[in-house]
């Protein structure tokens, strides 16, 4: 189990220059495309950086922190969360392969698998998030990858990760999980046998809704090497300025995450008492169908959850969202401002096709809990 105090200490001190006479507390940002060498033969060495696209000291420091967070062997950095998903996927699959994708996955992941990978000759099968050990029945001779996300996007189902990993390892199938919801703070998938853990660092680690970034952390050198080669071939690179901002956000992610986590859970439990709400979809709430799995595998929650409202017209749901004053209307989460979106799930085969009312997703920021409650209260009163 991760210790918050130990993590907070590490995140405050790792990846910094050694103190000297007037040393800056953080590494300076280096902006460069061309890197110069004293000797011509050094241009072709593999043990040093040869070009600006390969990163800077700030990138190295950030990768070190992500590796420490997840307990992996190494981290690759990407310019967005989507890139951090698609890059490692492309390093694993080839034409003729088959992959398994949770039906509760983040929309762009699903779209990538069903369009780009389909054109590439890769077959995708969607599976129910609660499949557990039965996923073994879906693994084919050509299956190369299982894509997980726990909790699931929008509807917050929890996987039985150990059971899925066991089935995957028995057939030499790679597992990759989108671990953005937990920030790697409340779930440690690499310690459970998952091969690759991906973060949209845009969210908690950015913390201020002003930078896009992604990271993929690897449990073994084999997958890391393949993904690094793929990243180089695809021209993957991220701005040193963006890396610096994410590194800065890392320093305070523990207290911010814990405040947002506590706000989300308290808000979810309060909404359970509201007559206007039929169901709260937050795995830390005791009546969530996957609460036992969450309690077994997670050490905490996250800032994001959904509610199913009592039946309303589409216009009234939009009116509810529009009436909110402290919840911004926009995608993403993990920033300082709370957000709310109307997000009835579409095109799903195995989950949440028959919700008894409209689905609204809340992302909790750093505002006062009492103010957030009052804001929701007045918005509900406007439509019920």
Secondary structure as UniProt FT lines:
FT   HELIX           4..13
FT   TURN            14..15
FT   HELIX           40..44
FT   HELIX           52..54
FT   HELIX           57..70
FT   STRAND          74..78
FT   HELIX           81..92
FT   TURN            95..96
FT   STRAND          98..102
FT   TURN            103..104
FT   HELIX           107..114
FT   HELIX           116..119
FT   TURN            120..121
FT   STRAND          123..127
FT   TURN            129..130
FT   HELIX           132..138
FT   TURN            141..142
FT   STRAND          143..149
FT   TURN            153..155
FT   HELIX           161..170
FT   TURN            171..172
FT   STRAND          174..178
FT   TURN            180..185
FT   HELIX           189..192
FT   STRAND          196..199
FT   TURN            201..206
FT   STRAND          214..218
FT   HELIX           221..233
FT   TURN            234..235
FT   HELIX           240..251
FT   HELIX           253..271
FT   TURN            272..273
FT   TURN            275..276
FT   STRAND          277..281
FT   TURN            283..284
FT   TURN            286..287
FT   TURN            289..290
FT   HELIX           291..297
FT   STRAND          304..309
FT   HELIX           314..323
FT   STRAND          339..342
FT   STRAND          359..363
FT   HELIX           369..383
//
